[in-house]
Amino acid sequence: MIIINGIKTDADGKTVEEYLSQTDYSRKRIAVEINGEIIPKSQYETTVMNDGDTVEIVGFVGGG
């Protein structure tokens, strides 16, 4: 199991891009971190999430 934003998720073996395509996250306004390392957007299609990984997906919001 992979923990994504604190929730155990069955995403073992999926790339970041594959996972994001199944969600409502806007790729333009997020950052993805796996095990404490920020993943560049250019590597979403090749970065595979593995059993035991901890993933944080952070969305940016504007305001004033």
All heavy atoms as TSV, in Angstrom:
chain	resi	resn	atom	element	x	y	z
A	1	MET	N	N	0.836	-1.194	0.000
A	1	MET	CA	C	0.000	0.000	0.000
A	1	MET	C	C	0.873	1.247	0.000
A	1	MET	O	O	1.960	1.258	0.543
A	1	MET	CB	C	-0.882	0.041	1.240
A	1	MET	CG	C	-2.046	-0.906	1.201
A	1	MET	SD	S	-3.092	-0.476	-0.166
A	1	MET	CE	C	-4.630	-1.012	0.414
A	2	ILE	N	N	0.349	2.259	-0.607
A	2	ILE	CA	C	0.999	3.561	-0.654
A	2	ILE	C	C	0.132	4.523	0.137
A	2	ILE	O	O	-1.097	4.474	0.064
A	2	ILE	CB	C	1.125	4.030	-2.116
A	2	ILE	CG1	C	2.024	3.057	-2.868
A	2	ILE	CG2	C	1.660	5.448	-2.192
A	2	ILE	CD1	C	2.026	3.259	-4.352
A	3	ILE	N	N	0.773	5.387	0.891
A	3	ILE	CA	C	0.024	6.390	1.643
A	3	ILE	C	C	0.069	7.687	0.856
A	3	ILE	O	O	1.139	8.251	0.622
A	3	ILE	CB	C	0.606	6.586	3.049
A	3	ILE	CG1	C	0.507	5.267	3.818
A	3	ILE	CG2	C	-0.117	7.715	3.776
A	3	ILE	CD1	C	1.153	5.290	5.174
A	4	ILE	N	N	-1.101	8.133	0.401
A	4	ILE	CA	C	-1.211	9.376	-0.357
A	4	ILE	C	C	-2.038	10.359	0.462
A	4	ILE	O	O	-3.194	10.094	0.776
A	4	ILE	CB	C	-1.850	9.146	-1.739
A	4	ILE	CG1	C	-1.003	8.159	-2.551
A	4	ILE	CG2	C	-2.003	10.476	-2.478
A	4	ILE	CD1	C	-1.562	7.809	-3.916
A	5	ASN	N	N	-1.404	11.462	0.824
A	5	ASN	CA	C	-2.045	12.482	1.666
A	5	ASN	C	C	-2.681	11.861	2.915
A	5	ASN	O	O	-3.794	12.200	3.297
A	5	ASN	CB	C	-3.066	13.286	0.872
A	5	ASN	CG	C	-2.416	14.172	-0.170
A	5	ASN	OD1	O	-1.211	14.338	-0.193
A	5	ASN	ND2	N	-3.209	14.722	-1.055
A	6	GLY	N	N	-1.953	10.909	3.520
A	6	GLY	CA	C	-2.387	10.309	4.780
A	6	GLY	C	C	-3.374	9.165	4.641
A	6	GLY	O	O	-3.812	8.618	5.647
A	7	ILE	N	N	-3.733	8.780	3.418
A	7	ILE	CA	C	-4.725	7.719	3.202
A	7	ILE	C	C	-4.065	6.550	2.484
A	7	ILE	O	O	-3.425	6.739	1.440
A	7	ILE	CB	C	-5.914	8.245	2.369
A	7	ILE	CG1	C	-6.594	9.395	3.101
A	7	ILE	CG2	C	-6.906	7.131	2.062
A	7	ILE	CD1	C	-7.617	10.146	2.278
A	8	LYS	N	N	-4.219	5.350	3.026
A	8	LYS	CA	C	-3.686	4.160	2.368
A	8	LYS	C	C	-4.410	3.955	1.047
A	8	LYS	O	O	-5.630	3.951	0.986
A	8	LYS	CB	C	-3.861	2.929	3.254
A	8	LYS	CG	C	-2.972	2.934	4.463
A	8	LYS	CD	C	-3.141	1.676	5.279
A	8	LYS	CE	C	-2.246	1.721	6.500
A	8	LYS	NZ	N	-2.378	0.516	7.319
A	9	THR	N	N	-3.628	3.800	-0.015
A	9	THR	CA	C	-4.168	3.721	-1.367
A	9	THR	C	C	-3.498	2.578	-2.117
A	9	THR	O	O	-2.296	2.375	-1.998
A	9	THR	CB	C	-3.900	5.045	-2.117
A	9	THR	OG1	O	-4.405	6.124	-1.340
A	9	THR	CG2	C	-4.562	5.055	-3.468
A	10	ASP	N	N	-4.268	1.859	-2.906
A	10	ASP	CA	C	-3.722	0.779	-3.715
A	10	ASP	C	C	-3.277	1.343	-5.062
A	10	ASP	O	O	-3.997	1.279	-6.049
A	10	ASP	CB	C	-4.761	-0.326	-3.907
A	10	ASP	CG	C	-4.207	-1.529	-4.636
A	10	ASP	OD1	O	-2.973	-1.697	-4.652
A	10	ASP	OD2	O	-5.003	-2.305	-5.194
A	11	ALA	N	N	-2.089	1.941	-5.071
A	11	ALA	CA	C	-1.566	2.546	-6.295
A	11	ALA	C	C	-0.175	2.002	-6.613
A	11	ALA	O	O	0.543	2.582	-7.423
A	11	ALA	CB	C	-1.524	4.063	-6.143
A	12	ASP	N	N	0.186	0.892	-5.987
A	12	ASP	CA	C	1.508	0.290	-6.188
A	12	ASP	C	C	1.715	-0.034	-7.665
A	12	ASP	O	O	0.855	-0.642	-8.310
A	12	ASP	CB	C	1.628	-0.980	-5.344
A	12	ASP	CG	C	3.004	-1.616	-5.424
A	12	ASP	OD1	O	3.978	-0.872	-5.565
A	12	ASP	OD2	O	3.087	-2.850	-5.348
A	13	GLY	N	N	2.842	0.412	-8.214
A	13	GLY	CA	C	3.169	0.132	-9.607
A	13	GLY	C	C	2.661	1.162	-10.592
A	13	GLY	O	O	3.005	1.117	-11.765
A	14	LYS	N	N	1.840	2.112	-10.142
A	14	LYS	CA	C	1.339	3.160	-11.034
A	14	LYS	C	C	2.346	4.301	-11.080
A	14	LYS	O	O	3.025	4.594	-10.108
A	14	LYS	CB	C	0.004	3.717	-10.543
A	14	LYS	CG	C	-1.143	2.753	-10.671
A	14	LYS	CD	C	-2.439	3.411	-10.271
A	14	LYS	CE	C	-3.581	2.406	-10.402
A	14	LYS	NZ	N	-4.852	3.008	-9.991
A	15	THR	N	N	2.375	4.964	-12.230
A	15	THR	CA	C	3.168	6.186	-12.307
A	15	THR	C	C	2.371	7.316	-11.666
A	15	THR	O	O	1.150	7.213	-11.481
A	15	THR	CB	C	3.509	6.564	-13.756
A	15	THR	OG1	O	2.295	6.888	-14.446
A	15	THR	CG2	C	4.264	5.459	-14.466
A	16	VAL	N	N	3.066	8.388	-11.368
A	16	VAL	CA	C	2.382	9.567	-10.828
A	16	VAL	C	C	1.318	10.028	-11.817
A	16	VAL	O	O	0.183	10.318	-11.433
A	16	VAL	CB	C	3.395	10.688	-10.523
A	16	VAL	CG1	C	2.688	11.978	-10.148
A	16	VAL	CG2	C	4.360	10.263	-9.424
A	17	GLU	N	N	1.652	10.050	-13.103
A	17	GLU	CA	C	0.703	10.488	-14.137
A	17	GLU	C	C	-0.527	9.585	-14.176
A	17	GLU	O	O	-1.661	10.078	-14.292
A	17	GLU	CB	C	1.383	10.526	-15.506
A	17	GLU	CG	C	0.489	11.026	-16.619
A	17	GLU	CD	C	0.026	12.460	-16.437
A	17	GLU	OE1	O	0.787	13.276	-15.879
A	17	GLU	OE2	O	-1.100	12.763	-16.842
A	18	GLU	N	N	-0.341	8.279	-14.080
A	18	GLU	CA	C	-1.480	7.347	-14.087
A	18	GLU	C	C	-2.400	7.624	-12.906
A	18	GLU	O	O	-3.627	7.646	-13.051
A	18	GLU	CB	C	-0.990	5.904	-14.034
A	18	GLU	CG	C	-0.372	5.421	-15.315
A	18	GLU	CD	C	0.289	4.064	-15.182
A	18	GLU	OE1	O	0.808	3.722	-14.095
A	18	GLU	OE2	O	0.292	3.328	-16.176
A	19	TYR	N	N	-1.814	7.841	-11.736
A	19	TYR	CA	C	-2.640	8.124	-10.563
A	19	TYR	C	C	-3.388	9.447	-10.735
A	19	TYR	O	O	-4.594	9.525	-10.489
A	19	TYR	CB	C	-1.794	8.165	-9.282
A	19	TYR	CG	C	-2.614	8.531	-8.092
A	19	TYR	CD1	C	-3.459	7.596	-7.499
A	19	TYR	CD2	C	-2.611	9.822	-7.584
A	19	TYR	CE1	C	-4.266	7.951	-6.425
A	19	TYR	CE2	C	-3.405	10.177	-6.510
A	19	TYR	CZ	C	-4.232	9.238	-5.941
A	19	TYR	OH	O	-5.028	9.592	-4.880
A	20	LEU	N	N	-2.676	10.487	-11.162
A	20	LEU	CA	C	-3.308	11.798	-11.305
A	20	LEU	C	C	-4.430	11.795	-12.333
A	20	LEU	O	O	-5.409	12.524	-12.194
A	20	LEU	CB	C	-2.264	12.857	-11.673
A	20	LEU	CG	C	-1.258	13.196	-10.578
A	20	LEU	CD1	C	-0.196	14.142	-11.124
A	20	LEU	CD2	C	-1.938	13.785	-9.357
A	21	SER	N	N	-4.307	10.958	-13.364
A	21	SER	CA	C	-5.344	10.910	-14.392
A	21	SER	C	C	-6.658	10.361	-13.848
A	21	SER	O	O	-7.711	10.543	-14.454
A	21	SER	CB	C	-4.881	10.080	-15.593
A	21	SER	OG	O	-4.820	8.710	-15.264
A	22	GLN	N	N	-6.609	9.709	-12.693
A	22	GLN	CA	C	-7.809	9.150	-12.069
A	22	GLN	C	C	-8.370	10.067	-10.987
A	22	GLN	O	O	-9.301	9.697	-10.284
A	22	GLN	CB	C	-7.484	7.792	-11.445
A	22	GLN	CG	C	-6.995	6.782	-12.450
A	22	GLN	CD	C	-6.467	5.524	-11.792
A	22	GLN	OE1	O	-6.350	5.421	-10.582
A	22	GLN	NE2	N	-6.135	4.549	-12.602
A	23	THR	N	N	-7.788	11.265	-10.852
A	23	THR	CA	C	-8.215	12.197	-9.811
A	23	THR	C	C	-8.674	13.513	-10.433
A	23	THR	O	O	-8.606	13.693	-11.647
A	23	THR	CB	C	-7.055	12.489	-8.835
A	23	THR	OG1	O	-6.056	13.230	-9.537
A	23	THR	CG2	C	-6.479	11.203	-8.253
A	24	ASP	N	N	-9.087	14.438	-9.583
A	24	ASP	CA	C	-9.519	15.757	-10.045
A	24	ASP	C	C	-8.447	16.823	-9.875
A	24	ASP	O	O	-8.731	18.007	-9.992
A	24	ASP	CB	C	-10.777	16.187	-9.277
A	24	ASP	CG	C	-11.988	15.337	-9.637
A	24	ASP	OD1	O	-12.051	14.855	-10.781
A	24	ASP	OD2	O	-12.861	15.148	-8.771
A	25	TYR	N	N	-7.211	16.409	-9.576
A	25	TYR	CA	C	-6.147	17.394	-9.401
A	25	TYR	C	C	-5.820	18.074	-10.726
A	25	TYR	O	O	-5.699	17.428	-11.750
A	25	TYR	CB	C	-4.860	16.728	-8.889
A	25	TYR	CG	C	-4.918	16.288	-7.450
A	25	TYR	CD1	C	-4.996	14.939	-7.126
A	25	TYR	CD2	C	-4.868	17.219	-6.423
A	25	TYR	CE1	C	-5.033	14.524	-5.809
A	25	TYR	CE2	C	-4.908	16.811	-5.106
A	25	TYR	CZ	C	-4.992	15.465	-4.799
A	25	TYR	OH	O	-5.022	15.064	-3.498
A	26	SER	N	N	-5.653	19.391	-10.670
A	26	SER	CA	C	-5.194	20.146	-11.833
A	26	SER	C	C	-3.673	20.120	-11.822
A	26	SER	O	O	-3.049	20.638	-10.906
A	26	SER	CB	C	-5.682	21.595	-11.766
A	26	SER	OG	O	-5.049	22.354	-12.767
A	27	ARG	N	N	-3.064	19.506	-12.816
A	27	ARG	CA	C	-1.611	19.353	-12.840
A	27	ARG	C	C	-0.872	20.697	-12.856
A	27	ARG	O	O	0.291	20.769	-12.483
A	27	ARG	CB	C	-1.189	18.505	-14.043
A	27	ARG	CG	C	-1.474	17.042	-13.821
A	27	ARG	CD	C	-1.463	16.311	-15.160
A	27	ARG	NE	N	-2.068	14.998	-15.097
A	27	ARG	CZ	C	-3.344	14.747	-14.987
A	27	ARG	NH1	N	-4.201	15.734	-14.879
A	27	ARG	NH2	N	-3.796	13.512	-14.948
A	28	LYS	N	N	-1.541	21.747	-13.289
A	28	LYS	CA	C	-0.911	23.067	-13.354
A	28	LYS	C	C	-0.714	23.662	-11.964
A	28	LYS	O	O	0.130	24.525	-11.782
A	28	LYS	CB	C	-1.752	24.027	-14.198
A	28	LYS	CG	C	-1.807	23.655	-15.655
A	28	LYS	CD	C	-2.658	24.637	-16.412
A	28	LYS	CE	C	-2.770	24.225	-17.874
A	28	LYS	NZ	N	-3.591	25.167	-18.637
A	29	ARG	N	N	-1.504	23.207	-10.992
A	29	ARG	CA	C	-1.504	23.868	-9.687
A	29	ARG	C	C	-1.168	22.928	-8.540
A	29	ARG	O	O	-1.635	23.123	-7.430
A	29	ARG	CB	C	-2.854	24.521	-9.466
A	29	ARG	CG	C	-3.218	25.484	-10.592
A	29	ARG	CD	C	-4.472	26.223	-10.306
A	29	ARG	NE	N	-4.263	27.065	-9.147
A	29	ARG	CZ	C	-4.137	28.385	-9.168
A	29	ARG	NH1	N	-4.205	29.009	-10.283
A	29	ARG	NH2	N	-3.946	29.067	-8.075
A	30	ILE	N	N	-0.333	21.899	-8.807
A	30	ILE	CA	C	0.024	20.973	-7.740
A	30	ILE	C	C	1.527	20.730	-7.709
A	30	ILE	O	O	2.243	21.008	-8.668
A	30	ILE	CB	C	-0.685	19.608	-7.882
A	30	ILE	CG1	C	-0.257	18.905	-9.166
A	30	ILE	CG2	C	-2.178	19.738	-7.745
A	30	ILE	CD1	C	-0.687	17.451	-9.229
A	31	ALA	N	N	1.967	20.198	-6.579
A	31	ALA	CA	C	3.323	19.673	-6.432
A	31	ALA	C	C	3.172	18.279	-5.842
A	31	ALA	O	O	2.303	18.036	-5.009
A	31	ALA	CB	C	4.153	20.562	-5.515
A	32	VAL	N	N	4.007	17.348	-6.302
A	32	VAL	CA	C	3.971	15.968	-5.812
A	32	VAL	C	C	5.308	15.665	-5.151
A	32	VAL	O	O	6.372	15.922	-5.714
A	32	VAL	CB	C	3.709	14.977	-6.967
A	32	VAL	CG1	C	3.744	13.545	-6.454
A	32	VAL	CG2	C	2.380	15.267	-7.638
A	33	GLU	N	N	5.207	15.120	-3.954
A	33	GLU	CA	C	6.387	14.746	-3.187
A	33	GLU	C	C	6.288	13.267	-2.848
A	33	GLU	O	O	5.247	12.806	-2.389
A	33	GLU	CB	C	6.429	15.578	-1.909
A	33	GLU	CG	C	7.559	15.264	-0.989
A	33	GLU	CD	C	7.459	16.081	0.288
A	33	GLU	OE1	O	7.804	17.267	0.272
A	33	GLU	OE2	O	7.007	15.510	1.299
A	34	ILE	N	N	7.351	12.509	-3.098
A	34	ILE	CA	C	7.390	11.092	-2.741
A	34	ILE	C	C	8.553	10.885	-1.785
A	34	ILE	O	O	9.704	11.195	-2.116
A	34	ILE	CB	C	7.543	10.188	-3.981
A	34	ILE	CG1	C	6.359	10.375	-4.934
A	34	ILE	CG2	C	7.662	8.716	-3.564
A	34	ILE	CD1	C	6.445	9.575	-6.214
A	35	ASN	N	N	8.236	10.383	-0.617
A	35	ASN	CA	C	9.245	10.119	0.415
A	35	ASN	C	C	10.138	11.331	0.672
A	35	ASN	O	O	11.350	11.217	0.808
A	35	ASN	CB	C	10.088	8.896	0.042
A	35	ASN	CG	C	9.246	7.659	-0.111
A	35	ASN	OD1	O	8.272	7.462	0.588
A	35	ASN	ND2	N	9.606	6.818	-1.056
A	36	GLY	N	N	9.515	12.503	0.713
A	36	GLY	CA	C	10.233	13.729	1.039
A	36	GLY	C	C	10.944	14.394	-0.112
A	36	GLY	O	O	11.608	15.411	0.070
A	37	GLU	N	N	10.825	13.852	-1.336
A	37	GLU	CA	C	11.495	14.416	-2.503
A	37	GLU	C	C	10.466	14.919	-3.506
A	37	GLU	O	O	9.591	14.164	-3.942
A	37	GLU	CB	C	12.372	13.358	-3.165
A	37	GLU	CG	C	13.172	13.871	-4.329
A	37	GLU	CD	C	14.074	12.798	-4.913
A	37	GLU	OE1	O	14.537	11.913	-4.183
A	37	GLU	OE2	O	14.307	12.868	-6.132
A	38	ILE	N	N	10.583	16.190	-3.888
A	38	ILE	CA	C	9.657	16.763	-4.866
A	38	ILE	C	C	9.966	16.182	-6.243
A	38	ILE	O	O	11.118	16.123	-6.663
A	38	ILE	CB	C	9.759	18.297	-4.887
A	38	ILE	CG1	C	9.274	18.847	-3.540
A	38	ILE	CG2	C	8.941	18.885	-6.038
A	38	ILE	CD1	C	9.423	20.336	-3.390
A	39	ILE	N	N	8.910	15.753	-6.929
A	39	ILE	CA	C	9.038	15.159	-8.247
A	39	ILE	C	C	8.754	16.235	-9.304
A	39	ILE	O	O	7.664	16.816	-9.310
A	39	ILE	CB	C	8.045	13.977	-8.423
A	39	ILE	CG1	C	8.190	12.965	-7.289
A	39	ILE	CG2	C	8.218	13.336	-9.795
A	39	ILE	CD1	C	9.556	12.347	-7.147
A	40	PRO	N	N	9.697	16.495	-10.200
A	40	PRO	CA	C	9.429	17.471	-11.270
A	40	PRO	C	C	8.288	16.994	-12.174
A	40	PRO	O	O	8.165	15.789	-12.437
A	40	PRO	CB	C	10.741	17.514	-12.057
A	40	PRO	CG	C	11.775	16.970	-11.129
A	40	PRO	CD	C	11.056	15.978	-10.256
A	41	LYS	N	N	7.486	17.924	-12.637
A	41	LYS	CA	C	6.359	17.572	-13.515
A	41	LYS	C	C	6.828	16.782	-14.737
A	41	LYS	O	O	6.124	15.909	-15.218
A	41	LYS	CB	C	5.608	18.831	-13.945
A	41	LYS	CG	C	4.854	19.503	-12.814
A	41	LYS	CD	C	4.085	20.698	-13.315
A	41	LYS	CE	C	3.467	21.537	-12.232
A	41	LYS	NZ	N	2.804	20.885	-11.170
A	42	SER	N	N	8.014	17.059	-15.204
A	42	SER	CA	C	8.543	16.367	-16.383
A	42	SER	C	C	8.794	14.882	-16.113
A	42	SER	O	O	8.974	14.107	-17.053
A	42	SER	CB	C	9.846	17.021	-16.844
A	42	SER	OG	O	10.840	16.926	-15.833
A	43	GLN	N	N	8.769	14.470	-14.837
A	43	GLN	CA	C	9.020	13.077	-14.488
A	43	GLN	C	C	7.768	12.330	-14.025
A	43	GLN	O	O	7.855	11.166	-13.638
A	43	GLN	CB	C	10.097	12.998	-13.402
A	43	GLN	CG	C	11.439	13.497	-13.872
A	43	GLN	CD	C	12.495	13.439	-12.789
A	43	GLN	OE1	O	12.310	12.828	-11.747
A	43	GLN	NE2	N	13.616	14.094	-13.031
A	44	TYR	N	N	6.599	12.973	-14.094
A	44	TYR	CA	C	5.361	12.317	-13.655
A	44	TYR	C	C	5.088	11.032	-14.435
A	44	TYR	O	O	4.618	10.060	-13.880
A	44	TYR	CB	C	4.158	13.252	-13.794
A	44	TYR	CG	C	4.057	14.354	-12.763
A	44	TYR	CD1	C	5.016	14.548	-11.783
A	44	TYR	CD2	C	2.987	15.217	-12.774
A	44	TYR	CE1	C	4.912	15.570	-10.856
A	44	TYR	CE2	C	2.860	16.236	-11.847
A	44	TYR	CZ	C	3.826	16.404	-10.885
A	44	TYR	OH	O	3.707	17.411	-9.962
A	45	GLU	N	N	5.373	11.033	-15.730
A	45	GLU	CA	C	5.065	9.873	-16.561
A	45	GLU	C	C	6.014	8.701	-16.331
A	45	GLU	O	O	5.672	7.563	-16.657
A	45	GLU	CB	C	5.084	10.254	-18.043
A	45	GLU	CG	C	3.932	11.155	-18.431
A	45	GLU	CD	C	3.899	11.466	-19.919
A	45	GLU	OE1	O	4.585	10.775	-20.688
A	45	GLU	OE2	O	3.186	12.406	-20.291
A	46	THR	N	N	7.179	8.960	-15.754
A	46	THR	CA	C	8.164	7.892	-15.569
A	46	THR	C	C	8.411	7.528	-14.110
A	46	THR	O	O	9.087	6.535	-13.840
A	46	THR	CB	C	9.514	8.288	-16.214
A	46	THR	OG1	O	9.975	9.509	-15.630
A	46	THR	CG2	C	9.364	8.449	-17.718
A	47	THR	N	N	7.861	8.296	-13.182
A	47	THR	CA	C	8.068	8.015	-11.763
A	47	THR	C	C	7.007	7.038	-11.274
A	47	THR	O	O	5.818	7.345	-11.287
A	47	THR	CB	C	8.022	9.315	-10.930
A	47	THR	OG1	O	9.028	10.203	-11.408
A	47	THR	CG2	C	8.243	9.027	-9.462
A	48	VAL	N	N	7.460	5.863	-10.855
A	48	VAL	CA	C	6.563	4.803	-10.398
A	48	VAL	C	C	6.483	4.830	-8.872
A	48	VAL	O	O	7.500	4.925	-8.188
A	48	VAL	CB	C	7.069	3.422	-10.882
A	48	VAL	CG1	C	6.182	2.303	-10.353
A	48	VAL	CG2	C	7.133	3.387	-12.402
A	49	MET	N	N	5.258	4.747	-8.371
A	49	MET	CA	C	5.048	4.676	-6.921
A	49	MET	C	C	5.112	3.213	-6.501
A	49	MET	O	O	4.540	2.340	-7.158
A	49	MET	CB	C	3.695	5.292	-6.562
A	49	MET	CG	C	3.610	6.763	-6.930
A	49	MET	SD	S	2.046	7.536	-6.463
A	49	MET	CE	C	0.930	6.788	-7.635
A	50	ASN	N	N	5.836	2.968	-5.405
A	50	ASN	CA	C	6.062	1.604	-4.948
A	50	ASN	C	C	5.497	1.378	-3.554
A	50	ASN	O	O	5.336	2.322	-2.772
A	50	ASN	CB	C	7.563	1.304	-4.942
A	50	ASN	CG	C	8.157	1.388	-6.324
A	50	ASN	OD1	O	7.774	0.648	-7.212
A	50	ASN	ND2	N	9.083	2.315	-6.525
A	51	ASP	N	N	5.226	0.119	-3.252
A	51	ASP	CA	C	4.706	-0.266	-1.946
A	51	ASP	C	C	5.555	0.356	-0.841
A	51	ASP	O	O	6.784	0.289	-0.886
A	51	ASP	CB	C	4.706	-1.791	-1.831
A	51	ASP	CG	C	4.010	-2.278	-0.577
A	51	ASP	OD1	O	2.971	-1.694	-0.202
A	51	ASP	OD2	O	4.506	-3.235	0.039
A	52	GLY	N	N	4.904	0.998	0.107
A	52	GLY	CA	C	5.596	1.620	1.228
A	52	GLY	C	C	5.911	3.090	1.033
A	52	GLY	O	O	6.348	3.753	1.971
A	53	ASP	N	N	5.701	3.618	-0.175
A	53	ASP	CA	C	5.961	5.037	-0.420
A	53	ASP	C	C	4.950	5.904	0.316
A	53	ASP	O	O	3.798	5.521	0.513
A	53	ASP	CB	C	5.869	5.372	-1.913
A	53	ASP	CG	C	7.091	4.941	-2.703
A	53	ASP	OD1	O	8.127	4.605	-2.092
A	53	ASP	OD2	O	6.997	4.940	-3.948
A	54	THR	N	N	5.416	7.088	0.700
A	54	THR	CA	C	4.544	8.116	1.259
A	54	THR	C	C	4.520	9.269	0.270
A	54	THR	O	O	5.569	9.827	-0.069
A	54	THR	CB	C	5.044	8.596	2.629
A	54	THR	OG1	O	5.062	7.475	3.519
A	54	THR	CG2	C	4.138	9.671	3.191
A	55	VAL	N	N	3.326	9.593	-0.200
A	55	VAL	CA	C	3.160	10.609	-1.248
A	55	VAL	C	C	2.321	11.755	-0.690
A	55	VAL	O	O	1.302	11.521	-0.033
A	55	VAL	CB	C	2.465	9.995	-2.496
A	55	VAL	CG1	C	2.273	11.049	-3.572
A	55	VAL	CG2	C	3.252	8.801	-3.015
A	56	GLU	N	N	2.755	12.959	-0.973
A	56	GLU	CA	C	1.968	14.141	-0.636
A	56	GLU	C	C	1.705	14.894	-1.924
A	56	GLU	O	O	2.619	15.145	-2.713
A	56	GLU	CB	C	2.726	15.051	0.342
A	56	GLU	CG	C	2.919	14.463	1.718
A	56	GLU	CD	C	1.631	14.274	2.501
A	56	GLU	OE1	O	0.692	15.096	2.328
A	56	GLU	OE2	O	1.547	13.314	3.275
A	57	ILE	N	N	0.443	15.227	-2.154
A	57	ILE	CA	C	0.046	16.031	-3.302
A	57	ILE	C	C	-0.522	17.329	-2.748
A	57	ILE	O	O	-1.514	17.312	-2.017
A	57	ILE	CB	C	-0.986	15.301	-4.191
A	57	ILE	CG1	C	-0.420	13.965	-4.661
A	57	ILE	CG2	C	-1.391	16.189	-5.365
A	57	ILE	CD1	C	-1.421	13.072	-5.382
A	58	VAL	N	N	0.147	18.430	-3.078
A	58	VAL	CA	C	-0.223	19.713	-2.530
A	58	VAL	C	C	-0.729	20.591	-3.652
A	58	VAL	O	O	-0.075	20.747	-4.683
A	58	VAL	CB	C	0.991	20.377	-1.850
A	58	VAL	CG1	C	0.609	21.732	-1.269
A	58	VAL	CG2	C	1.579	19.481	-0.783
A	59	GLY	N	N	-1.920	21.177	-3.448
A	59	GLY	CA	C	-2.495	22.095	-4.417
A	59	GLY	C	C	-2.259	23.530	-3.999
A	59	GLY	O	O	-2.305	23.863	-2.821
A	60	PHE	N	N	-1.982	24.376	-4.974
A	60	PHE	CA	C	-1.765	25.785	-4.715
A	60	PHE	C	C	-3.057	26.542	-4.954
A	60	PHE	O	O	-3.748	26.296	-5.934
A	60	PHE	CB	C	-0.673	26.334	-5.635
A	60	PHE	CG	C	0.653	25.652	-5.445
A	60	PHE	CD1	C	1.083	24.692	-6.340
A	60	PHE	CD2	C	1.457	25.947	-4.349
A	60	PHE	CE1	C	2.295	24.050	-6.177
A	60	PHE	CE2	C	2.652	25.296	-4.158
A	60	PHE	CZ	C	3.088	24.353	-5.076
A	61	VAL	N	N	-3.358	27.462	-4.073
A	61	VAL	CA	C	-4.538	28.288	-4.220
A	61	VAL	C	C	-4.128	29.757	-4.126
A	61	VAL	O	O	-3.212	30.109	-3.394
A	61	VAL	CB	C	-5.616	27.982	-3.151
A	61	VAL	CG1	C	-6.201	26.611	-3.368
A	61	VAL	CG2	C	-5.048	28.091	-1.759
A	62	GLY	N	N	-4.802	30.579	-4.889
A	62	GLY	CA	C	-4.529	32.001	-4.857
A	62	GLY	C	C	-5.526	32.704	-3.965
A	62	GLY	O	O	-6.530	32.140	-3.556
A	63	GLY	N	N	-5.234	33.883	-3.650
A	63	GLY	CA	C	-6.161	34.642	-2.817
A	63	GLY	C	C	-5.496	35.912	-2.347
A	63	GLY	O	O	-4.354	36.195	-2.652
A	64	GLY	N	N	-6.233	36.607	-1.549
A	64	GLY	CA	C	-5.657	37.880	-1.117
A	64	GLY	C	C	-6.185	38.338	0.159
A	64	GLY	O	O	-6.728	37.885	1.022
